[in-house]
Amino acid sequence: MARDPAHRLDALLIGAAPAVAIRAVVELGIPDRLAEGPQRVEALAAAHDLDPDALRRLLRALAAQGIFAVEGDLWRNTPMSALLRPGAAGSRAAAARYGAHPALLQAWLGLPETLRTGRPAFEAAHGAPFFDWLEAHPDAAFTDYMTERTAAVADAVVGALDLAGVTALLDVGGGAGALLQAILAANPGVRGAVLDRRAAVAACPVEAIAGDFFAPLPAGFDAALLKEILHDWGDADAARILARCRAALPAGGRLFLVEALADDPRAAWMDLVMMVVFGGRERSRAALEALLVEAGFALEGTQPLAGGLCLLTATAIDHPGGAPRRA
Ligand SMILES: C[S@@+](CC[C@H](N)C(=O)[O-])C[C@H]1O[C@@H](n2cnc3c(N)ncnc32)[C@H](O)[C@@H]1O
């Protein structure tokens, strides 16, 4: 990174252009095509019915960032552009499709409005909360993006989860189910299911329950996992989700949270995404513990994972006054 302040600013002030350019080549499938071997820009352009000069200029701009390279007149993948192939190990293809989706970009333009109101600009721009909007916009690739993102920490989560004494684990908002699949493979005595929106679990490789985590959760589980769920929501909604978990678990049942901790500087940009897109936030350990206690859980421990995420393990406690707080 350039060190002087003006150059660092210049690198940031290029704005959304790199993300939009990367999304364009992913949508066209150019990294996949170049995986078959180096190609001339004319052949790439002809395959996609594109203007060769415009495509060459796009590839040159990306090559300046290390995405694609050219030798003579043959373009080829680089380690960075190879990561833009869907399904590649460590792929960021869905991240590119989601992050620079026009609806997301439009939401970011509403940041000044969010600063005035504290409300997510996404909702103001599109007239619906993100997850309602997503129902009609699968091209936003959000579930694929989460699957990619979660793959990067799956081994760390599997290694850190202590499922001793657990017989059945519900992955609440578990998306397409890849993480639970990995957890169950490492813990063969444990039964597991994912509960998520119908579209998210459509191709789930493990038991899937299409449902709503603001409604009563299915019985029969003695542990629940919430990975990057609470940060999507404001405090009142996060408390409702935790109350649903508590109501579904027996006393002594376990709750596992995987979240970034707001105190970690690496969480700052994701916190901003949560504010603008979802109306949620990253939280400190103390803020998460307060939510857990309010819902009827005792926080037992916190373990750092890869990539700035943390595993928080909690136990469902008996409420002195009887039933836990109503959802
Ligand atoms: C940030 S993603 C986390 C996905 C997964 N836990 C992971 O980390 O890969 C949030 C998940 O919550 C799900 N979700 C949102 N609203 C929901 C609701 N009301 N009921 C059930 N799932 C919901 C989304 O479909 C999405 O899969």
The ligand as an SDF file (V2000), in Angstrom:
LIG
                    3D

 27 29  0  0  0  0  0  0  0  0999 V2000
  -25.5950  -13.6290    7.5870 C   0  0  0  0  0  0  0  0  0  0  0  0
  -26.4410  -15.0440    7.0140 S   0  0  0  0  0  0  0  0  0  0  0  0
  -25.6720  -16.3300    7.9820 C   0  0  0  0  0  0  0  0  0  0  0  0
  -25.7930  -17.6860    7.3400 C   0  0  0  0  0  0  0  0  0  0  0  0
  -25.0000  -18.7940    8.0390 C   0  0  0  0  0  0  0  0  0  0  0  0
  -25.2960  -18.8710    9.4580 N   0  0  0  0  0  0  0  0  0  0  0  0
  -23.5220  -18.5710    7.8080 C   0  0  0  0  0  0  0  0  0  0  0  0
  -22.8750  -17.9660    8.6740 O   0  0  0  0  0  0  0  0  0  0  0  0
  -23.0410  -18.9600    6.7530 O   0  0  0  0  0  0  0  0  0  0  0  0
  -28.0180  -14.8550    7.7890 C   0  0  0  0  0  0  0  0  0  0  0  0
  -28.9610  -16.0100    7.5560 C   0  0  0  0  0  0  0  0  0  0  0  0
  -30.1850  -15.7460    8.2320 O   0  0  0  0  0  0  0  0  0  0  0  0
  -31.2440  -16.2180    7.4290 C   0  0  0  0  0  0  0  0  0  0  0  0
  -32.4890  -15.5540    7.8270 N   0  0  0  0  0  0  0  0  0  0  0  0
  -32.7980  -14.2450    7.7280 C   0  0  0  0  0  0  0  0  0  0  0  0
  -34.0090  -14.0190    8.2500 N   0  0  0  0  0  0  0  0  0  0  0  0
  -34.4720  -15.2210    8.6940 C   0  0  0  0  0  0  0  0  0  0  0  0
  -35.6570  -15.6220    9.3650 C   0  0  0  0  0  0  0  0  0  0  0  0
  -36.6100  -14.7360    9.6880 N   0  0  0  0  0  0  0  0  0  0  0  0
  -35.7900  -16.9230    9.7140 N   0  0  0  0  0  0  0  0  0  0  0  0
  -34.8250  -17.8250    9.4000 C   0  0  0  0  0  0  0  0  0  0  0  0
  -33.6690  -17.5010    8.7750 N   0  0  0  0  0  0  0  0  0  0  0  0
  -33.5010  -16.2070    8.4320 C   0  0  0  0  0  0  0  0  0  0  0  0
  -30.7940  -15.8540    6.0390 C   0  0  0  0  0  0  0  0  0  0  0  0
  -31.4980  -16.5690    5.0530 O   0  0  0  0  0  0  0  0  0  0  0  0
  -29.3200  -16.2040    6.0960 C   0  0  0  0  0  0  0  0  0  0  0  0
  -29.0920  -17.5400    5.7130 O   0  0  0  0  0  0  0  0  0  0  0  0
  1  2  1  0
  2  3  1  0
  2 10  1  0
  3  4  1  0
  4  5  1  0
  5  6  1  0
  5  7  1  0
  7  8  2  0
  7  9  1  0
 10 11  1  0
 11 12  1  0
 11 26  1  0
 12 13  1  0
 13 14  1  0
 13 24  1  0
 14 15  1  0
 14 23  1  0
 15 16  2  0
 16 17  1  0
 17 18  1  0
 17 23  2  0
 18 19  1  0
 18 20  2  0
 20 21  1  0
 21 22  2  0
 22 23  1  0
 24 25  1  0
 24 26  1  0
 26 27  1  0
M  CHG  2   2   1   9  -1
M  END
$$$$
